[in-house]
Amino acid sequence: MNFNVINNSDSKNQTSHLSDSALQDNLSRAALNPKTGFVESMPDLNLSEALISKRHLIHNLNQIRSKIGPSCKIMGIVKANAYGHNVKEVSATLFSNGVRSFGVANINEAIELKQHFIEQQLENEPFEILAFASPLPEQLPFYLMHDIDLTLTNYETYSQAEAVAQAHNSCFNVHLKVDTGMGRLGVSMNDALELARLIERSPYLNLKSIYSHFASSGEDMPFSRQQSQHFKSLTREFEHSEGRKVLKHMANSGAIVSDHDTYYDMVRPGILLYGYTPSSAIKTSLNLKPVMQFQSRVTFIKWVEAGQTISYGRTWEAKKRTRIATISVGYADGYHRALSNNSFVEIHGKGFQQIGNVTMDQIMVSLGEDTSVNVGDVAVLFGWNGPKANELADRIGTIGYELLCSVSPRVKRVILED
Ligand SMILES: Cc1ncc(COP(=O)(O)O)c(C=O)c1O
């Protein structure tokens, strides 16, 4: 018996054959235990999957490296399950390719990542994990317990952190975040110098870096330059008055591709690592490759006559006799409903229009009169062989980040090692 599964990122139709032994393994794992009547261990039989190419990730990392040069460090941004790509695989790949700084959203993600590094026995090499969120007081002890770097954004957290460290006879590793115009988190420019000096003098706080974040890098260049100027003057003043250098970082992906002057000591790429610029309006000379390919399989094919409608709400009607394929993916997998009648999939390298409303678990595509597509064929939703995430995002007024992050946990991540 032949089953098609994915195992090769470069093959044109992305299919190969599951070996008989692998199939037997799946079947026996799914078999009922005769004593308990339960399935012992369920194989993942979902048809939609996200292929994750380690090769493309390393390629993108090297592209960034060649752009920023050897003296600038990289903090790999792996928050939100590495933008939906699988944080364990992504961070381990970055680690084995020399990245030692990691940025995550909050203390919870930080602890998960730390645990993973411990499991991988990587903890003997020095590395840092910075949680970007401003912590609540009850979260503070966990930074100490797990040796996670703290983002400090205000006086209140400064005092709370001092008290917690004192009580535990310990010391926080602190990155002071300054709001130069993003308006999300950070101490104001007016208060930043004073807070930086307080941290510097505290025996309970080790000031590891001062950082900031761009609001519109790669797009609004005058505003970004202004942000960078504020950051530069603040950090210069601090270094001058304290008589020491401090690690400075500000550049996200938009800044990396657009303004060399923002690199400082370290850059913090997220979306570039995953193969995209922040938006399709932001162009780059970097050769980026999508790291994720979201794809599923055709499960059903039929001919419909002129006048027949497709899916909920009957938003698509056949103009003539048309062959229709149903694909096993829907908005519960992260294929946005907003894409209804407004996207296409690629099957055997050929684009087919998605038609009718996207449903929770299935979509339909028009094959026209094409008879080459069969049940079981792979349909690429977005990725290196199909439409690009940014391209689909543009169609529905969002950004590629959101499409990547919303590929749901029900979609298995298949890691391509080559
Ligand atoms: C503080 C911080 N730095 C860096 C990044 C990476 O941004 P990008 O994915 O645009 O490179 C993010 C992501 O939003 C962030 O919040």
PDBQT file of the ligand as one rigid body, heavy atoms in Angstrom, charges set to zero:
ROOT
HETATM    1  C1  LIG A 501      11.299  43.854  21.534  1.00  0.00    +0.000 C 
HETATM    2  C2  LIG A 501      11.321  43.175  20.203  1.00  0.00    +0.000 A 
HETATM    3  N1  LIG A 501      12.475  43.084  19.539  1.00  0.00    +0.000 NA
HETATM    4  C3  LIG A 501      12.553  42.490  18.334  1.00  0.00    +0.000 A 
HETATM    5  C4  LIG A 501      11.430  41.960  17.728  1.00  0.00    +0.000 A 
HETATM    6  C5  LIG A 501      11.563  41.332  16.366  1.00  0.00    +0.000 C 
HETATM    7  O1  LIG A 501      10.809  42.031  15.421  1.00  0.00    +0.000 OA
HETATM    8  P1  LIG A 501      10.851  41.589  13.881  1.00  0.00    +0.000 P 
HETATM    9  O2  LIG A 501      10.146  40.285  13.817  1.00  0.00    +0.000 OA
HETATM   10  O3  LIG A 501      10.103  42.667  13.182  1.00  0.00    +0.000 OA
HETATM   11  O4  LIG A 501      12.273  41.489  13.522  1.00  0.00    +0.000 OA
HETATM   12  C6  LIG A 501      10.211  42.042  18.376  1.00  0.00    +0.000 A 
HETATM   13  C7  LIG A 501       9.008  41.522  17.742  1.00  0.00    +0.000 C 
HETATM   14  O5  LIG A 501       7.970  42.101  17.690  1.00  0.00    +0.000 OA
HETATM   15  C8  LIG A 501      10.145  42.666  19.656  1.00  0.00    +0.000 A 
HETATM   16  O6  LIG A 501       8.997  42.769  20.323  1.00  0.00    +0.000 OA
ENDROOT
TORSDOF 0
